[in-house]
């Protein structure tokens, strides 16, 4: 019997995708070898890769003026690649420090060039976000950077700032394809796939092509977005297994209503858990209601002893990954696209019963 998986990443995948991988891992579509054995130069890999990129474009409505490809190194590598390419001499980069991941990105950028912290949520404990309409890029800004959804703090941008001619760059690792997004408002969207799209190993890159004209010269090969654009992300051996799985997940999303379908699922699933929290004095969410994440729900109990008991008893019921991140403690339930509604209902029921016994 499968466990109920609330881990923040690597995280739950659709069962039918896992079954497709199982059925084709040895002999991919009768080709006589596995996809993960195939050369990434042409042949069945590149056919699958092109299908994957086409699905990504179709789901998000990405125009021809954008590149779409995958890289290795995780989203963390992008913390360096972005300023290395675009934070050129005489420019400043604007960063919204909204939690652990945005803060790490800002910290790396500061080692490369001049950074202006346009918002810092430290005073609130990173539990809220600014009104996007109040954010104005700096004079001579190279780009404005934000993390669309902070997995650790459980906050999510519901709308985005209008940056005018200044490029807007977003890390969407943990909420990509959970809702419709107007890609044309962004110069770049990127993210690790291991939260909402597939197994760990690949990072998706969506970049407006005119950004390449802004990049620094004399970059080393792998750090240069221009080279990756030219090579469609295949300059070196790509993370084949992860990309294959992403392709299957994208197919699953299309079969299940596309972004509108995922948006409805996210609203229903998160609503079940927030309803329990909001109707109780026992559970508490530290996050501003206006910006609470639908992907990562963080909550607390009256004591750390009760939180430890909650984790222990939920684990005994086959529920995994409910311990909060080590940096903040508490509890966290990640409700990514692939998590079945039935598993969310089971968690909500468990929470109600736990309060009845311990409240």
Steps between C-alpha positions, in 0.01 A plus 500: 500500500642840398574757766341843494779732391506862623875555453605840365745353248587257364129448514197307386461393136184374327473124544419453133823679409698270727327205334587633154864528605490147644350358181752673272818517707654188341362529147375847404203467264642183350822673392712225654676715761418729789456875461768547765747301288436691179732765355382856552616581147199438279296181498230416749626734773481812287157401372379468860678824597334696220160362606574605858592857401195524276275391789658760727437771241143387440402484867644841589428672169867581445568699184773452244686798644598282799752218534395192697750235606637307798829523687662309784622646826163560660335838553790589731737525204273769357565713810848544351430479127243781500723773650806363323326552165293811563640697795751686288727788594313819587173315558315408819271201556180532706416208728190431708619314811190301589643186659772239488523452124477863392745590775754245377465632146562856622800389704663337198429802279667732752825312444485582129371856482294775658167392649217718624261326740169645383305313768611308811245302699736439791300714744189285452700176511441465125128440547369760257568664164487858374221635284644447150373843395736665750818348358703722271826385340814698574641745254734311269361165616624193314199297616254452784511157663243315711413149614138433404441246777713449810477132593644548849298802605179402320440831321408554134476805278139523381585769245825647376653848474493696178867573438460683171813469288696341786516121460300303758658168602321239712593175668185286458646172619210410726191646335569466128199360311276520806318802355483708182790747464547773242852410390525815287530709819829328586843518343590168662328226698696206631479225758607160619258232382506286814211672675217512247627348176719195544793336678802705603773571247369754248433873506264657250596830338249731328679809372401782267752495219581871517652441845800347325592847371541617861739235617862539604773413253773239544299257712618144545304253288252352747431836664399662168127503423587593143670166446212308659253690282696408188524134606139471628636402842699210350850646512598220735327176602159597641326339801324247277298308759363812666402657166325182388296495821415870460369427152268233642382735777425771244292247305317415824427869565356539150277196550377646829379838387822691442576804712134570568462146629809530720378837630168347605678208666729734692209711620299201616787318669646800681151610599445175687808550721462876550137442598611272784763751612269802483216331687726405790680664791724192517667537159661828399636628172770770541453621142307808387173361359531716189817324385468147639645239268275236348799275438669508843281543808691576819333484838573472870351331805490634858832332589799331339412187699162485325666562164734205559201284594315614187794400282538163672131410486451618144800294392341195660198570278719496188534878470853615421674836473292703745791628706578867437833603354784475749560876480151595622356191672127442530303303243465519124281324246601529136199455271657489155302426183551125516383454861160329483200680646432191710835541675419860584161400639675235710735764644211736577315218679813410694545860611142520626536175692839600642350821635209307650739276690758764596327836497 
